[in-house]
Amino acid sequence: MNYKPFVLKTYPNENYYVRRRENTMQMYQDIVAYFDQHLKGMGSGVTRADGAAGGR
């Protein structure tokens, strides 16, 4: 099996969309923390500009 890490987060008094400012800010902090934990140091060395179609 090929397991993928994930985190299920819920925010107080929110439904499908996170709309309250304090919850939105926390959500983005949580996203950055997740990316830092799971993606830092895993880059291919290709930047977006290098990998863009038609880039020179």
Beta strands, then each sheet from edge to edge (+ up, - down):
end
